[in-house]
Amino acid sequence: MCKAQIKEGYIDKSHCISCGAVGNLLYEKLEDRLFAIEGGWSMCRCSNIQCDLRWLNPAPSPELLPYFYKQYHTHTAEPIGGKAKQIFTQSVNRYLSAKYGYSAMSGWAGNIGRWLIQSIPTLRDDAAARIFWLPYTEGGRLLEVGFGNGATLARLGGLGWNVVGVEFDEVSVGLAHDRGLDARLGSVEDAAFPSESFDAVVSSHVIEHLPDPLGFLKECRRVLKNNGRLVLTTPNAASLGHRLFVKNWRGLEPPRHLHIFGPNALLALAKQAGFRDVRVTTTARSGSILAQSLRLARGANPEGASRFEIETLAILGWFASIFSGSLSGEELRLECRA
Ligand SMILES: [Zn+2]
């Protein structure tokens, strides 16, 4: 059993939120390798062999969480690229317009660029993640939970969706307001949207930060219209990279990642929240997590990974997943309907 020595500001969370089984100690003395918050954290793994949830135990209390985000900002702007990036973006647009029906995205890069993106799984998933794999829906209402620098929210808004965002980062919310976006500060629960408000709710790498992922999923379901779609991504605890890099795996990110899901735990939790047509897959976007894990293992700054390292490792990761199992990628994608 994952024995918790409770300090001030921490809570004993000895049982799995997905299946209720007790947790076994997986790691001790995990350190914050990104923002150097002082402390050592323990992580449990669910004892149910069908379940693949990992979580911090003792768990930080909600009051303690803001302290872990003192230097953590989500509003970093996307770098402005040169000519090559412009051609790539046009190719991405061309691919998305053909595959997902976004005619407003047609670019001048031509069919060669589109064909390249369509043929390389890592690029294909990177492209589709920009629109959360959502087909064109004129006038559909979309909520993004944790919109960060607002690039995706603005993009989806420009493509015909009526967008609303919620975000914890005050500066991000201010910047989104400057861009004319409807953005609310706080959690999805704080925003208290009326029931059945949205056709789609999307969220990228947020659920692992939340103290109550089930409550979050239930709230997403409540604000979705009947048959509305939830699409979210999160690190995959059952990935090949986690097996290889162990404590150096970038997906752990203590103490900010409170729950790290495997495919089974995420699927079960979405069903518990009342979603149907629940599907969990892994994306081919393993490059960043693998490149940053490799740097952590070498004692280097994980943020310093180059585009070349990321793209090379994405292809290697995708290739390895052919042999290591279809759900061994570094990132999970949950898609389900309310
Ligand atoms: Zn479990």
Residues whose N, C-alpha, C, O or C-beta is under 5 A from the ligand:
A	BS01	ZN	C16 S18 C19 G20 A21 C46 N48 C51 L53
